[in-house]
Each structure stands twice: as structure tokens, then as C-alpha cells.
């Protein structure tokens, strides 16, 4: 679905797409920005290697390792695209289960089990989205580790990728928590543990990357003290 068509459908009173699908798009944009930053730096390396001034622009990081991160990010982009459809399908399945007849005890039991299955699907999709968002941060960390202390082009775009990945994860966490009360009791503990682990790891990665990128941009430097009065 094109960007304009998605935005209009998102604005419509239709049940889907909703916040989960929007989070998948945000995660996709985070991944795209990461790919862009890596692509820019690989392109500059190729130009420097081929040009007459290559000795003046020596690269201290390994281009092959950075290319591997780019390939992984390309695969991850496809994951976000799939998650968008999975989110809409999960919500549709829950609505369908909720509309099942419940006139007889047999119908009520069938509806109850169908709602449990649909609720589990609707909870697992946002958890999978949190995992994909975490992978964006992990790949970003890998790229920064490869580059090391060397300068990197488009650093602010890399910051944007980190912020968008965190936003996608935050929305997904809200969706998962909203669906958890509808789960079968025996599923709650495992789902809860998975959610908390994802939240903790996302928060740790986000804090680590935010600090590293702010330092690379020079924003984390302590300003010199002014003259004493």
C-alpha cells in the first residue's frame, strides 16, 4: 500500500489499519534510515578507494563487515512489511471470533476458545514487532562498533533511526499489554515474561545508543565553565 493510501486508510473509521500497523511502518522507516546511513558511508568508502585522493581519506573500519550489517537490515525491512499485514490480520481474527454466535453452551465454548486463540495472535504480533525494533537497535550498535572512533556521515539520521525504532517498540508494548487480559490464563505468565524481557533489553539498548550517538555528535560534551563572577 502506498504511503498516501495508507495514511488515508489509517484516518478512516475502518478497524484496520490501526496503531499496530502504523508502528510497523515506523519500524520500517527506522530500518530504512539505518540502511541509508550505511549505504552513504559505503559509497563514500568506494569513492575514496577509487579516487586519486584515497590516501588522504583512509578508512579504518572494515567495509565488508558494514556491508553484512546492511544485508541484515535489508532482510529486517521485509520483516516489518510482513508484520504490518500480520497486525491487521490478527485484529481481524479477533473481531471475527468475537462475532461468533453464543446461543448454546457449545457455541459459547467455541467462541471462548476462538477468542483465546485470536487474543494470543493479537498479543504475539506486537511482541514480534518489539523484537524487530530491538534488532534495528542491535544492527545500529553493530554498525557503530565497526566504525569505532572514526567519523560517520549522516549521524543525525542514525539518531532518527534509533528514536523511531524505540517509538515502534513503545507502541507495540502498549498493544501487547492491552491484549493480555484477553489471553487464556495459562499463557499469561510466559507472555508477561517475554514482554518484560523485551522491554528491559530495548530500554538498555536505547540508552546505550542514545549516549553513544550524542557523544559522536558532540552533544554530550560538558561546556567549558564561563568566567567566575
Secondary structure, 3 states (H helix, E strand, C coil): CCHHHHHHHHHCCCCCCCHHHHHHHHHHHHHHHHHHHHHHHHHHHHHHHHCCCHHHHCCCCCHHHHHHHHHHHHHHHHHHHHHHHHHHHHHHHHHHHHCCCCCCHHHHHHHHHHHHHHHHHHHHHHHHHHHHHHHHHHHHHHHHHHHCCCCCCCHHHHHHHHHHHHHHHHHHHHHHHHHHCCCCHHHHHHHHHHHHHHHHHHHHHHHHHHHHHHHHHCCCCCCCCCCCC
